Amino acid sequence: MPETGPLTRSMDKQFEKLFAMMAEMRAVQEEMKAGQEEMRIAQSGLEQKMEAGQEEMRSGQGRMEKGQEEMKGLIDEIKGEVERKIDEVEEKVQMKVEDVKSEVKEKIEEVEHKVQGKIGEIERRLSELEDRPFSF
């Protein structure tokens, strides 16, 4: 092999360093590609989990809305029942009030009749007393 000069040997060493650096850069690039692929896979998994979570949230929201509608229906039903009971009680109270009024009216008429009887009796006695002569 022919002898090379010092300049060529120096350049050869520089090229060797350059080639070593390039090989190292390729290795780093391969590692970066592998890391990026891992990140893509992880991101895809996260996206799937996020989508599943969002779907679960939508489903939960739907169940919650359905529950609220059922609750509203029950509340309306209970309100209706309460109003019916109130109407029933009011009707019974009104009937009792009418019964009491009727009884009171009967008692008043009975008392008036008795009072008129007593007044008639007192007037009769008074008339008898007026018709009698005074005898002392």
Backbone as JSON, one array per atom type, in Angstrom:
{
  "sequence": "MPETGPLTRSMDKQFEKLFAMMAEMRAVQEEMKAGQEEMRIAQSGLEQKMEAGQEEMRSGQGRMEKGQEEMKGLIDEIKGEVERKIDEVEEKVQMKVEDVKSEVKEKIEEVEHKVQGKIGEIERRLSELEDRPFSF",
  "N": [[0.84, -1.15, 0.0], [0.5, 2.16, -0.85], [2.31, 4.76, 0.57], [0.87, 7.32, 2.48], [0.52, 10.81, 2.78], [1.07, 13.12, 5.62], [-1.06, 14.88, 5.68], [-3.13, 13.57, 4.4], [-3.5, 11.45, 6.15], [-4.4, 12.82, 8.37], [-6.76, 13.84, 7.36], [-8.05, 11.45, 6.88], [-8.46, 10.59, 9.51], [-10.18, 12.59, 10.34], [-12.32, 12.09, 8.65], [-13.03, 9.57, 9.57], [-13.9, 10.24, 12.13], [-16.04, 11.84, 11.38], [-17.65, 9.97, 10.01], [-18.18, 8.28, 12.16], [-19.63, 10.02, 13.78], [-21.8, 10.46, 12.1], [-22.86, 7.9, 12.01], [-23.57, 7.66, 14.66], [-25.47, 9.7, 14.76], [-27.38, 8.6, 13.05], [-28.16, 6.43, 14.59], [-29.26, 7.76, 16.76], [-31.33, 9.04, 15.41], [-32.85, 6.8, 14.68], [-33.57, 5.92, 17.22], [-35.11, 8.12, 17.94], [-37.16, 7.92, 16.03], [-38.27, 5.5, 16.86], [-39.11, 6.28, 19.41], [-40.95, 8.26, 18.69], [-42.82, 6.67, 17.39], [-43.69, 5.12, 19.55], [-44.85, 7.18, 21.0], [-46.91, 7.89, 19.22], [-48.44, 5.56, 19.3], [-49.09, 5.53, 22.03], [-50.5, 7.95, 22.14], [-52.61, 7.34, 20.44], [-53.81, 5.34, 21.96], [-54.53, 6.9, 24.18], [-56.31, 8.66, 22.95], [-58.31, 6.86, 22.25], [-59.09, 6.04, 24.8], [-59.95, 8.51, 25.77], [-62.09, 9.01, 24.03], [-63.72, 6.86, 24.7], [-64.2, 7.56, 27.36], [-65.54, 9.99, 26.96], [-67.78, 9.03, 25.63], [-68.88, 7.49, 27.64], [-69.47, 9.52, 29.43], [-71.41, 10.91, 27.93], [-73.35, 8.94, 27.83], [-73.87, 8.68, 30.57], [-74.85, 11.22, 31.05], [-77.15, 11.12, 29.54], [-78.56, 9.16, 30.97], [-78.83, 10.53, 33.36], [-80.43, 12.71, 32.56], [-82.71, 11.31, 31.82], [-83.41, 10.26, 34.3], [-83.96, 12.66, 35.63], [-86.19, 13.49, 34.21], [-87.96, 11.43, 34.88], [-88.13, 11.91, 37.6], [-89.29, 14.45, 37.58], [-91.75, 13.77, 36.5], [-92.74, 12.16, 38.57], [-92.87, 14.08, 40.62], [-94.8, 15.82, 39.54], [-96.94, 14.05, 39.5], [-97.26, 13.56, 42.24], [-97.87, 16.15, 43.1], [-100.34, 16.47, 41.81], [-101.83, 14.5, 43.14], [-101.75, 15.51, 45.76], [-103.15, 17.92, 45.38], [-105.66, 16.86, 44.69], [-106.33, 15.6, 47.1], [-106.45, 17.84, 48.78], [-108.62, 19.18, 47.61], [-110.59, 17.28, 48.16], [-110.62, 17.34, 50.99], [-111.34, 20.02, 51.39], [-113.91, 19.94, 50.31], [-115.18, 18.16, 52.1], [-114.93, 19.66, 54.46], [-116.47, 21.89, 53.77], [-118.96, 20.67, 53.55], [-119.35, 19.89, 56.22], [-119.4, 22.42, 57.41], [-121.76, 23.41, 56.28], [-123.55, 21.58, 57.42], [-123.26, 22.27, 60.15], [-124.12, 24.94, 60.05], [-126.78, 24.5, 59.36], [-127.68, 23.06, 61.62], [-127.27, 25.03, 63.58], [-129.06, 26.97, 62.69], [-131.47, 25.57, 63.02], [-131.44, 25.28, 65.83], [-131.52, 27.96, 66.59], [-134.05, 28.66, 65.6], [-135.58, 26.96, 67.18], [-135.01, 27.99, 69.74], [-136.02, 30.58, 69.36], [-138.7, 29.95, 69.03], [-139.3, 28.89, 71.58], [-138.71, 31.17, 73.09], [-140.65, 32.91, 72.06], [-142.87, 31.55, 72.95], [-142.53, 31.82, 75.75], [-142.61, 34.6, 75.92], [-145.25, 34.99, 75.08], [-146.54, 33.67, 77.2], [-145.73, 35.29, 79.37], [-146.89, 37.71, 78.57], [-149.58, 36.99, 78.71], [-149.85, 36.46, 81.46], [-149.22, 38.97, 82.43], [-151.34, 40.39, 81.39], [-153.41, 39.16, 82.78], [-152.73, 40.0, 85.32], [-153.09, 42.73, 85.05], [-155.78, 42.86, 84.62], [-156.89, 42.13, 87.04], [-158.21, 43.4, 90.04], [-156.71, 45.66, 92.33], [-155.99, 44.55, 95.44], [-155.4, 45.31, 98.59]],
  "CA": [[0.0, 0.0, 0.0], [1.39, 3.33, -0.94], [2.41, 5.6, 1.76], [0.13, 8.57, 2.31], [1.15, 11.92, 3.49], [0.46, 13.46, 6.89], [-2.32, 15.58, 5.45], [-4.13, 12.56, 4.06], [-3.8, 10.71, 7.38], [-5.2, 13.71, 9.2], [-8.09, 13.87, 6.76], [-8.65, 10.14, 7.12], [-8.93, 10.6, 10.89], [-11.34, 13.49, 10.37], [-13.42, 11.37, 8.01], [-13.43, 8.51, 10.49], [-14.69, 10.91, 13.16], [-17.28, 12.27, 10.72], [-18.46, 8.78, 9.79], [-18.62, 7.82, 13.48], [-20.68, 10.95, 14.21], [-22.97, 10.21, 11.26], [-23.43, 6.63, 12.48], [-24.21, 7.98, 15.94], [-26.67, 10.48, 14.44], [-28.38, 7.66, 12.52], [-28.66, 5.65, 15.73], [-30.14, 8.67, 17.52], [-32.54, 9.21, 14.6], [-33.63, 5.57, 14.81], [-34.16, 5.96, 18.56], [-36.16, 9.15, 17.9], [-38.29, 7.35, 15.29], [-38.9, 4.51, 17.74], [-39.79, 7.05, 20.45], [-42.13, 8.89, 18.08], [-43.8, 5.61, 17.16], [-44.25, 4.83, 20.86], [-45.72, 8.3, 21.34], [-48.12, 7.77, 18.39], [-49.23, 4.45, 19.85], [-49.63, 5.99, 23.31], [-51.49, 8.98, 21.84], [-53.78, 6.65, 19.91], [-54.46, 4.72, 23.12], [-55.15, 7.97, 24.97], [-57.48, 9.15, 22.21], [-59.36, 5.85, 22.39], [-59.58, 6.13, 26.18], [-60.71, 9.76, 25.89], [-63.35, 8.82, 23.32], [-64.53, 5.97, 25.53], [-64.62, 8.36, 28.51], [-66.56, 10.94, 26.51], [-68.99, 8.26, 25.35], [-69.43, 7.14, 28.95], [-70.05, 10.76, 29.96], [-72.65, 11.16, 27.2], [-74.3, 7.93, 28.3], [-74.24, 9.07, 31.93], [-75.68, 12.42, 30.96], [-78.46, 10.66, 29.07], [-79.23, 8.5, 32.09], [-79.17, 11.57, 34.32], [-81.57, 13.45, 32.02], [-83.87, 10.42, 31.92], [-83.76, 10.24, 35.73], [-84.57, 13.94, 35.97], [-87.54, 13.48, 33.63], [-88.78, 10.55, 35.71], [-88.33, 12.62, 38.86], [-90.26, 15.51, 37.31], [-93.03, 13.1, 36.36], [-93.18, 11.78, 39.92], [-93.23, 15.31, 41.34], [-96.09, 16.26, 39.0], [-97.94, 13.09, 39.96], [-97.48, 13.81, 43.67], [-98.59, 17.43, 43.2], [-101.73, 16.21, 41.43], [-102.47, 13.76, 44.24], [-101.91, 16.45, 46.88], [-104.25, 18.84, 45.04], [-106.92, 16.1, 44.8], [-106.62, 15.42, 48.53], [-106.85, 19.15, 49.29], [-109.98, 19.4, 47.13], [-111.43, 16.36, 48.93], [-110.73, 17.86, 52.35], [-112.14, 21.25, 51.31], [-115.31, 19.55, 50.09], [-115.68, 17.62, 53.37], [-115.04, 20.78, 55.4], [-117.61, 22.69, 53.34], [-120.16, 19.91, 53.92], [-119.49, 20.0, 57.68], [-119.81, 23.8, 57.69], [-123.18, 23.49, 55.93], [-124.27, 20.83, 58.47], [-123.24, 23.08, 61.37], [-125.02, 26.08, 59.81], [-128.15, 23.99, 59.41], [-127.98, 22.77, 63.03], [-127.36, 26.31, 64.3], [-130.32, 27.6, 62.27], [-132.54, 24.83, 63.7], [-131.4, 25.63, 67.25], [-131.99, 29.35, 66.71], [-135.51, 28.63, 65.41], [-136.13, 26.31, 68.38], [-134.91, 28.96, 70.83], [-136.98, 31.65, 69.06], [-140.03, 29.41, 69.31], [-139.42, 28.84, 73.03], [-138.76, 32.55, 73.57], [-141.98, 33.43, 71.71], [-143.8, 30.9, 73.89], [-142.35, 32.46, 77.05], [-143.13, 35.96, 75.79], [-146.72, 34.85, 75.08], [-146.95, 33.33, 78.56], [-145.52, 36.48, 80.19], [-147.92, 38.68, 78.18], [-150.84, 36.48, 79.24], [-149.83, 36.69, 82.91], [-149.28, 40.41, 82.63], [-152.71, 40.78, 81.09], [-154.21, 38.71, 83.92], [-152.44, 40.88, 86.45], [-153.68, 44.04, 84.78], [-157.23, 42.73, 84.72], [-157.25, 41.92, 88.44], [-158.21, 44.62, 90.86], [-155.71, 45.69, 93.41], [-156.56, 44.36, 96.77], [-154.34, 45.37, 99.6]],
  "C": [[0.89, 1.23, 0.0], [1.27, 4.16, 0.32], [1.65, 6.89, 1.48], [0.79, 9.63, 3.16], [0.42, 12.24, 4.77], [-0.89, 14.16, 6.72], [-3.43, 14.57, 5.18], [-4.49, 11.77, 5.31], [-4.68, 11.56, 8.29], [-6.63, 13.77, 8.67], [-8.8, 12.55, 6.98], [-9.22, 10.08, 8.54], [-10.18, 11.46, 11.02], [-12.56, 12.79, 9.77], [-13.94, 10.25, 8.91], [-14.31, 9.1, 11.59], [-16.06, 11.3, 12.6], [-18.2, 11.08, 10.52], [-19.0, 8.23, 11.12], [-19.77, 8.71, 13.98], [-21.96, 10.71, 13.41], [-23.66, 8.91, 11.69], [-24.17, 6.86, 13.8], [-25.5, 8.76, 15.71], [-27.78, 9.57, 13.91], [-28.99, 6.84, 13.66], [-29.63, 6.49, 16.55], [-31.44, 8.88, 16.76], [-33.44, 7.98, 14.71], [-34.31, 5.52, 16.18], [-35.32, 6.96, 18.6], [-37.39, 8.61, 17.17], [-39.03, 6.34, 16.16], [-39.68, 5.22, 18.84], [-41.05, 7.71, 19.91], [-43.23, 7.85, 17.83], [-44.48, 5.22, 18.48], [-45.23, 5.92, 21.27], [-47.02, 8.23, 20.53], [-49.04, 6.68, 18.94], [-49.89, 4.88, 21.16], [-50.73, 7.02, 23.09], [-52.77, 8.33, 21.31], [-54.55, 5.98, 21.04], [-55.18, 5.75, 23.97], [-56.41, 8.48, 24.28], [-58.63, 8.16, 22.34], [-59.96, 5.9, 23.8], [-60.42, 7.39, 26.37], [-62.07, 9.62, 25.22], [-64.29, 7.93, 24.13], [-65.05, 6.73, 26.75], [-65.71, 9.35, 28.13], [-67.88, 10.22, 26.23], [-69.68, 7.87, 26.66], [-70.09, 8.36, 29.58], [-71.37, 11.06, 29.27], [-73.74, 10.19, 27.66], [-74.8, 8.29, 29.69], [-75.15, 10.28, 31.93], [-77.09, 12.04, 30.5], [-79.25, 10.0, 30.19], [-79.68, 9.54, 33.12], [-80.4, 12.35, 33.85], [-82.84, 12.61, 32.12], [-84.35, 10.36, 33.37], [-84.45, 11.52, 36.15], [-86.0, 14.01, 35.43], [-88.47, 12.61, 34.46], [-89.12, 11.23, 37.03], [-89.39, 13.71, 38.68], [-91.66, 14.92, 37.18], [-93.6, 12.7, 37.71], [-93.63, 12.99, 40.72], [-94.59, 15.81, 40.87], [-97.22, 15.35, 39.48], [-98.29, 13.33, 41.43], [-98.24, 15.11, 43.87], [-100.07, 17.23, 42.88], [-102.48, 15.5, 42.54], [-102.73, 14.67, 45.43], [-103.08, 17.4, 46.61], [-105.6, 18.13, 45.14], [-107.31, 15.92, 46.27], [-107.09, 16.74, 49.15], [-108.3, 19.44, 48.88], [-110.98, 18.54, 47.91], [-111.7, 16.91, 50.33], [-111.58, 19.13, 52.35], [-113.62, 20.93, 51.15], [-115.93, 19.02, 51.39], [-115.89, 18.73, 54.39], [-116.27, 21.62, 55.06], [-118.92, 22.0, 53.72], [-120.41, 20.01, 55.42], [-119.96, 21.39, 58.06], [-121.3, 23.95, 57.4], [-124.02, 22.76, 56.97], [-124.37, 21.66, 59.74], [-124.17, 24.27, 61.22], [-126.48, 25.65, 59.95], [-128.57, 23.71, 60.85], [-128.16, 24.06, 63.82], [-128.68, 26.99, 63.96], [-131.5, 26.92, 62.96], [-132.6, 25.21, 65.18], [-131.91, 27.04, 67.48], [-133.51, 29.38, 66.58], [-136.19, 28.02, 66.63], [-136.14, 27.28, 69.56], [-135.91, 30.09, 70.6], [-138.4, 31.2, 69.38], [-140.28, 29.37, 70.82], [-139.55, 30.24, 73.61], [-140.14, 33.15, 73.27], [-143.04, 32.83, 72.65], [-143.73, 31.56, 75.26], [-142.9, 33.88, 77.02], [-144.67, 35.93, 75.83], [-147.24, 34.57, 76.48], [-146.82, 34.54, 79.48], [-146.59, 37.52, 79.86], [-149.28, 38.27, 78.74], [-150.92, 36.75, 80.74], [-149.95, 38.18, 83.22], [-150.71, 40.91, 82.41], [-153.63, 40.37, 82.24], [-154.0, 39.62, 85.12], [-153.08, 42.25, 86.25], [-155.2, 44.0, 84.96], [-157.68, 42.57, 86.17], [-157.27, 43.25, 89.17], [-157.16, 44.51, 91.95], [-156.41, 45.47, 94.73], [-155.43, 44.28, 97.77], [-154.85, 45.03, 100.91]]
}
